[in-house]
Amino acid sequence: MEMQPGQMAYDRAITVFSPDGRLFQVEYAREAVRRGATTAGVVYANGVVLIADRRIPNPKLAEPASLEKIHQIDENIACATAGLVADARVLVDHARLSAQVHRITYAEAIPVELLVRKICDNKQQYTQYGGVRPFGTALLVGGYDDSGIHLFETEPSGSLTSFHATSTGGNKGPVMELFEAKYKPGLDRDTAILLALEGLRAALDDGASLAQVEICTVQPGEGMRRLSAEEVQKYASRLPPAPGPSKSARP
């Protein structure tokens, strides 16, 4: 993000608005998300699929499974993270605690939107008080409850939006373009997984494989289910040929 004249006076503290009503630290946190790996989510007829790119800098030496981008929050809810991994871990722990407290208090699973609002309330506090910084991570939260299937995106500012299909993180533009062109309500599970994979492929570097992609589904009667590496590759083999050179993804 390019520094503008006079901006330095307003970007040192999270509690100071610029004259045009901006909080620069929140904007910088959004930039941290844009520099993260790509994640996406797609709602289908009876569930939601979450997908994340978990490529690591030294794949020959590091263990890919140690970099977890998709987390289970409760039996009925999971999330995919983009941005700073450590910040995401703190938010996931907070979300899990909120879900457990709700289950113990009311003897039922927490509704998805209620949990997302608790996550966003926590995020918003870190945009309002001195001595802290915003969380540099965005969460895609997918799950089900008595009111249906849900997919939400949470931003560093603490805002939330519900989607049928969406993407966040680095190079999400090609993913959103593909979703807007191909998404239809009422998809079956296999079609939704293929659409999510095709979307993520559109965001990857030219020639990059889908070997390190992490996928899970969340649906009633099954809860959260992670796909094995073998299952991911089987779905990847069913994808149509890429239409042409893809745009470079951010690291």
C-alpha positions in Angstrom: 0.0 0.0 0.0 1.5 3.3 -1.1 2.2 5.9 1.6 0.4 9.2 0.9 1.6 12.6 2.1 0.3 13.2 5.6 -0.6 9.6 6.1 2.1 8.9 8.7 0.3 11.0 11.3 -2.7 8.7 11.2 -1.3 5.2 10.7 0.7 5.0 14.0 -2.3 4.2 16.2 -5.4 2.1 15.6 -7.7 4.6 17.4 -7.0 7.6 15.2 -9.2 8.2 12.1 -7.7 10.0 9.1 -9.5 13.2 7.9 -11.2 11.1 5.2 -12.5 8.6 7.8 -10.0 5.7 7.3 -8.3 3.5 9.8 -5.0 2.7 8.2 -4.1 -0.1 10.5 -7.3 -2.0 9.5 -6.4 -1.4 5.9 -3.0 -2.8 6.5 -4.5 -5.9 8.1 -6.6 -6.4 5.0 -3.4 -6.3 3.0 -2.0 -9.1 5.2 -5.0 -11.1 4.2 -4.5 -10.4 0.5 -0.9 -11.6 0.9 -2.1 -14.9 2.3 -2.9 -18.2 0.5 -6.2 -18.5 -1.3 -9.2 -20.1 0.4 -12.7 -20.6 -0.9 -16.1 -22.0 0.1 -19.1 -23.3 -1.8 -22.6 -24.1 -0.4 -24.3 -27.1 -1.9 -27.7 -28.7 -1.5 -27.1 -30.2 2.0 -23.8 -28.8 3.1 -20.8 -26.6 2.5 -17.3 -27.3 1.1 -14.2 -25.4 2.3 -10.9 -25.5 0.4 -7.5 -23.9 1.1 -4.1 -23.8 -0.5 -1.5 -24.8 2.2 1.6 -24.6 0.1 4.8 -23.9 2.2 8.1 -22.3 1.3 10.2 -25.4 1.5 8.0 -28.4 0.5 10.9 -30.8 0.2 11.9 -30.4 3.9 8.7 -29.3 5.7 5.7 -31.5 6.6 2.7 -30.1 4.8 0.2 -31.5 7.3 1.8 -29.3 10.0 0.3 -26.2 8.3 -3.4 -26.5 9.0 -5.6 -24.0 7.1 -9.0 -25.7 7.8 -10.1 -26.0 11.4 -13.0 -27.7 13.1 -14.8 -25.4 15.5 -17.7 -27.7 16.5 -19.5 -30.7 15.2 -21.5 -28.5 12.8 -19.0 -25.8 12.0 -15.6 -25.5 10.3 -13.5 -22.6 9.0 -10.8 -21.9 6.5 -8.2 -19.2 7.2 -6.3 -16.7 5.0 -3.6 -14.3 6.3 -1.4 -14.6 9.4 -1.5 -18.2 10.6 -0.8 -17.3 14.2 -3.6 -14.7 14.3 -6.0 -17.3 12.8 -5.1 -19.8 15.5 -6.0 -17.4 18.3 -9.4 -16.7 16.6 -10.1 -20.4 16.1 -9.4 -21.1 19.8 -11.8 -18.2 20.8 -14.4 -19.6 18.5 -14.1 -23.1 19.9 -14.4 -21.8 23.4 -17.5 -19.9 22.5 -19.1 -23.0 20.9 -18.3 -25.1 24.0 -19.8 -22.5 26.4 -23.0 -22.3 24.3 -23.2 -26.1 24.2 -22.8 -26.4 27.9 -25.2 -23.6 28.7 -28.0 -24.4 26.3 -27.4 -28.2 25.6 -27.3 -27.6 21.8 -24.8 -26.7 19.1 -24.3 -23.0 18.6 -26.0 -21.5 15.5 -23.5 -20.6 12.8 -24.4 -16.9 12.5 -24.3 -16.4 16.3 -20.8 -17.9 16.4 -19.7 -15.7 13.5 -20.9 -12.6 15.2 -19.0 -13.6 18.3 -15.8 -13.9 16.2 -16.4 -10.6 14.6 -17.2 -8.9 17.9 -13.8 -10.1 19.1 -12.1 -8.8 15.9 -13.9 -5.4 16.2 -12.5 -4.9 19.7 -9.0 -5.0 18.2 -9.8 -2.0 16.0 -11.1 0.2 18.8 -8.5 0.2 21.6 -5.0 1.6 21.9 -2.1 -0.8 22.4 -3.4 -3.5 20.2 -3.5 -4.2 16.4 -6.2 -5.8 14.2 -6.1 -9.5 13.4 -4.4 -9.9 10.1 -6.6 -12.8 9.0 -9.9 -13.5 7.4 -12.0 -16.6 8.2 -14.5 -18.4 5.9 -16.9 -20.1 8.3 -19.1 -22.8 7.0 -21.6 -25.0 8.7 -25.3 -26.0 9.4 -27.9 -25.4 12.0 -31.7 -25.6 12.3 -32.1 -22.7 9.9 -30.0 -24.3 7.1 -26.6 -24.3 5.5 -24.4 -21.2 5.9 -21.1 -19.7 4.6 -19.8 -16.5 6.1 -16.7 -14.4 5.5 -15.2 -12.4 8.4 -12.9 -9.4 7.7 -10.2 -7.9 10.0 -12.5 -4.9 10.6 -15.0 -7.2 12.3 -17.6 -7.1 9.5 -19.3 -10.3 8.2 -21.0 -11.2 5.0 -23.0 -14.4 4.1 -22.3 -16.0 0.7 -23.4 -18.9 -1.5 -19.8 -19.1 -2.8 -16.8 -16.9 -2.1 -13.1 -16.7 -1.8 -10.5 -14.7 0.2 -6.8 -14.4 0.5 -4.3 -13.9 -2.3 -5.4 -13.7 -6.0 -9.1 -14.3 -5.2 -10.2 -12.4 -8.3 -10.1 -15.3 -10.8 -11.9 -17.5 -8.2 -14.8 -15.1 -7.8 -15.1 -14.7 -11.6 -15.4 -18.5 -12.0 -17.9 -18.8 -9.1 -20.0 -16.0 -10.6 -20.0 -17.8 -13.9 -20.6 -21.3 -12.8 -22.3 -21.4 -9.4 -25.9 -22.5 -9.3 -28.1 -23.1 -6.2 -28.7 -26.7 -5.3 -25.4 -28.2 -6.4 -24.6 -31.8 -5.3 -21.6 -32.5 -3.1 -19.3 -33.7 -5.9 -20.1 -30.8 -8.2 -19.4 -28.3 -5.4 -16.1 -29.9 -4.6 -15.1 -29.8 -8.3 -16.2 -26.2 -8.6 -14.2 -25.3 -5.5 -11.1 -27.1 -6.9 -11.5 -25.4 -10.3 -11.7 -22.0 -8.6 -8.6 -22.6 -6.5 -6.7 -23.8 -9.6 -7.5 -20.5 -11.3 -5.7 -18.7 -8.5 -2.5 -20.7 -8.5 0.8 -20.0 -10.3 1.1 -21.4 -13.8 2.0 -25.0 -13.5 1.3 -25.3 -9.8 -0.3 -28.6 -8.8 -3.2 -29.2 -6.4 -1.2 -31.6 -4.3 -1.2 -29.5 -1.2 -4.8 -28.4 -1.3 -6.8 -29.0 1.8 -10.6 -29.7 1.5 -13.4 -30.5 4.0 -17.1 -30.8 3.8 -19.6 -30.0 6.5 -23.2 -31.4 6.3 -25.9 -32.8 8.6 -25.6 -36.4 9.6 -21.9 -36.4 8.8 -20.5 -33.3 10.5 -17.1 -32.2 9.3 -15.2 -34.6 7.0 -11.7 -33.9 5.7 -10.8 -35.4 2.3 -7.7 -37.5 2.1 -4.9 -36.6 -0.3 -6.0 -39.5 -2.5 -9.6 -38.3 -2.7 -8.4 -34.7 -3.5 -6.3 -36.1 -6.4 -9.2 -38.1 -7.7 -11.4 -35.0 -7.9 -8.5 -33.0 -9.4 -8.2 -35.6 -12.2 -11.9 -34.9 -13.1 -11.4 -31.2 -13.6 -11.8 -29.8 -17.2 -8.6 -28.6 -18.8 -7.5 -25.1 -17.7 -8.8 -22.5 -20.2 -5.4 -20.8 -20.5 -2.5 -19.2 -18.6 -3.6 -18.4 -15.1 -2.7 -15.3 -13.2 0.1 -15.5 -10.7 -0.9 -16.1 -7.1 0.6 -14.1 -4.3 2.8 -16.2 -2.0 
